[in-house]
């Protein structure tokens, strides 16, 4: 394992779900490591556990984790925990950080440079939840592991 984070996969007893966790210091290079952890986790879920993972889901999961990790780097530097759970056609991504400020989406503005991360996450995820913790906050999203039928809108409630 790399020197800055710890990673550990385990399967939940009694279910076909697969879980994985990683801890990061969110310094330089950690965003790429988090993306790589998600890619490796989903590759293992598909090849070792036989879970369906579409190419789109693989790309979306890496994008979402990249956006969440970028926000941690910008607004809550320090330790970060990433928990993944795959099963029943869904990937749950939970990211904890030490920052107490909850993310808020801004009004869409195609002329704005940057700060579109939460817009992207909301557009591609099935669900989005954020809650305060005794220390910091926890963001949880769900991503479909299956491709949607043509014409089906992406995101929660047809966003």
Wavefront OBJ file of the C-alpha trace (Angstrom):
o trace
v 0.000 0.000 0.000
v 1.031 3.596 -0.528
v 2.510 5.561 2.340
v -0.178 8.225 2.829
v -3.420 6.245 2.919
v -4.610 2.912 4.126
v -6.935 0.747 2.090
v -8.845 -2.341 3.108
v -11.520 -4.314 1.241
v -13.905 -6.696 2.953
v -17.146 -8.438 2.055
v -20.179 -8.008 4.283
v -21.209 -11.289 5.913
v -24.465 -12.693 4.617
v -24.804 -10.474 1.555
v -23.328 -10.222 -1.907
v -22.311 -6.635 -1.206
v -18.685 -5.633 -1.315
v -17.222 -2.921 0.910
v -13.977 -1.022 0.858
v -12.467 1.784 2.899
v -9.551 4.136 2.490
v -8.065 6.917 4.603
v -6.206 9.864 3.124
v -4.335 12.925 4.360
v -5.615 14.851 1.320
v -2.245 16.245 0.382
v -0.847 16.425 -3.115
v -1.723 13.398 -5.222
v -4.430 12.079 -2.923
v -7.267 12.918 -5.312
v -5.709 10.666 -7.953
v -5.196 7.930 -5.343
v -8.883 8.148 -4.331
v -9.925 7.848 -8.004
v -7.616 4.855 -8.383
v -9.067 3.238 -5.262
v -12.592 3.538 -6.718
v -11.464 2.173 -10.102
v -9.708 -0.807 -8.476
v -12.653 -1.433 -6.139
v -15.165 -1.513 -9.006
v -12.864 -3.633 -11.150
v -12.648 -6.160 -8.309
v -16.421 -5.970 -7.729
v -16.953 -6.886 -11.376
v -14.224 -9.510 -11.800
v -14.079 -11.134 -8.360
v -17.687 -10.823 -7.178
v -19.503 -10.803 -10.526
v -21.288 -7.537 -9.780
v -22.503 -5.671 -12.865
v -20.529 -2.447 -13.352
v -21.064 -0.527 -16.592
v -18.294 1.511 -18.208
v -20.399 4.612 -17.547
v -20.660 3.738 -13.834
v -16.895 3.279 -13.669
v -16.341 6.743 -15.156
v -19.070 8.443 -13.098
v -17.831 6.942 -9.822
v -14.292 8.185 -10.450
v -15.589 11.637 -11.419
v -17.776 11.899 -8.310
v -14.998 10.813 -5.946
v -12.638 13.235 -7.658
v -15.093 16.115 -7.136
v -15.751 15.183 -3.498
v -12.030 14.800 -2.778
v -11.273 18.124 -4.479
v -13.729 19.824 -2.146
v -12.026 18.207 0.833
v -8.660 19.523 -0.366
v -10.058 23.019 -0.858
v -12.281 23.410 2.177
v -11.313 20.798 4.776
v -7.638 19.918 4.414
v -6.627 17.104 6.677
v -7.748 13.529 7.148
v -10.493 12.083 4.989
v -12.220 8.702 5.021
v -13.704 7.132 1.905
v -16.118 4.212 2.256
v -17.506 2.307 -0.727
v -20.242 -0.307 -0.864
v -21.384 -2.013 -4.048
v -24.406 -4.265 -4.388
v -27.951 -4.428 -5.751
v -26.946 -2.356 -8.792
v -25.785 0.620 -6.705
v -22.476 2.030 -5.498
v -22.685 3.970 -2.235
v -19.867 6.458 -1.746
v -19.427 8.027 1.693
v -16.747 10.619 2.348
v -16.017 12.027 5.796
v -13.823 15.056 6.403
v -13.038 17.448 9.255
v -14.669 20.530 7.720
v -17.801 21.754 9.457
v -19.184 23.833 6.561
v -21.799 21.941 4.567
v -21.544 22.130 0.771
v -24.143 24.200 -1.033
v -24.890 24.235 -4.715
v -24.720 27.479 -6.607
v -27.112 28.582 -9.276
v -26.081 27.189 -12.645
v -23.946 29.688 -14.540
v -22.184 28.459 -17.686
v -19.975 31.572 -17.666
v -18.613 30.840 -14.170
v -15.151 29.325 -14.208
v -14.829 26.579 -11.621
v -17.008 25.732 -8.634
v -19.233 23.378 -10.629
v -18.316 20.247 -8.640
v -21.508 19.942 -6.620
v -23.608 20.631 -9.732
v -21.854 17.729 -11.435
v -22.300 15.410 -8.454
v -26.008 16.243 -8.171
v -26.510 15.690 -11.905
v -24.992 12.205 -12.061
v -25.893 10.651 -8.701
v -29.084 8.840 -7.744
v -29.055 10.426 -4.296
v -27.076 12.981 -2.295
v -27.016 13.380 1.483
v -24.813 15.491 3.723
v -24.861 15.596 7.495
v -22.852 17.125 10.266
v -20.874 14.794 12.496
v -19.426 15.486 15.974
v -16.253 16.315 14.060
v -16.716 17.489 10.479
v -19.276 16.213 8.013
v -20.214 13.126 6.039
v -21.328 13.218 2.386
v -23.067 10.153 0.984
v -24.068 9.601 -2.631
v -25.412 6.664 -4.598
v -24.465 5.898 -8.177
v -26.224 3.371 -10.407
v -23.876 0.604 -11.512
v -26.113 -0.203 -14.460
v -26.659 1.741 -17.665
v -30.019 3.436 -17.904
v -32.411 2.838 -20.795
v -32.064 5.423 -23.575
v -34.058 8.566 -22.810
v -34.089 7.997 -19.041
v -32.920 11.182 -17.313
v -29.861 11.043 -15.081
v -29.820 11.860 -11.416
v -32.385 11.821 -8.631
v -36.007 12.510 -9.582
v -35.098 12.892 -13.258
v -32.562 15.727 -12.873
l 1 2 3 4 5 6 7 8 9 10 11 12 13 14 15 16 17 18 19 20 21 22 23 24 25 26 27 28 29 30 31 32 33 34 35 36 37 38 39 40 41 42 43 44 45 46 47 48 49 50 51 52 53 54 55 56 57 58 59 60 61 62 63 64 65 66 67 68 69 70 71 72 73 74 75 76 77 78 79 80 81 82 83 84 85 86 87 88 89 90 91 92 93 94 95 96 97 98 99 100 101 102 103 104 105 106 107 108 109 110 111 112 113 114 115 116 117 118 119 120 121 122 123 124 125 126 127 128 129 130 131 132 133 134 135 136 137 138 139 140 141 142 143 144 145 146 147 148 149 150 151 152 153 154 155 156 157 158 159
